[in-house]
Amino acid sequence: MRTEWLGKMAFLAYTDSNRQILMDAKKENGGLSAGPSPMELVLAALTGCTGIDVISILSKMKVIDEVESFRMEVSADRAQDHPKVYTKIHLKYIFKFKNQPLKEQVEKAVQLSQEKYCSVSGMLKKSADLTYEIIYE
């Protein structure tokens, strides 16, 4: 992976999977707000990692067809002093089912992701209190 400076506070990362990610600082921090900040991407990585786990596990359980929608929302607090790491992170897993509720399977999938599979969660738990809840619509 490599990252190049584009000027001001903007950087373009080239991932090993040949993707590009534009990062920038907010205007009040000298950037143009042209892309997400690196810390925003950390939270995006968290939701992507655990979301992929949950969908994979539900697919292996052969119940994925009953999921009508699935989204995650995340809120976080950061330390006041540098480095301003995340100190508290709260994830909401929000599900809507087509016909039958899958609460038992969803709870198992989320638990496995958080306790065993999601490497981003595992890394963030070293510095932050990471909590979650499951909401059914």
Secondary structure, DSSP 8 states (H G I E B T S, - for coil): -EEEEEETTEEEEE-TTS-EEEE---GGGTS---S--HHHHHHHHHHHHHHHHHHHHHHHTT-GGGEEEEEEEEEEEE-SSSS--EEEEEEEEEEEESSS--HHHHHHHHHHIIIII-HHHHHHTTTSEEEEEEEE-
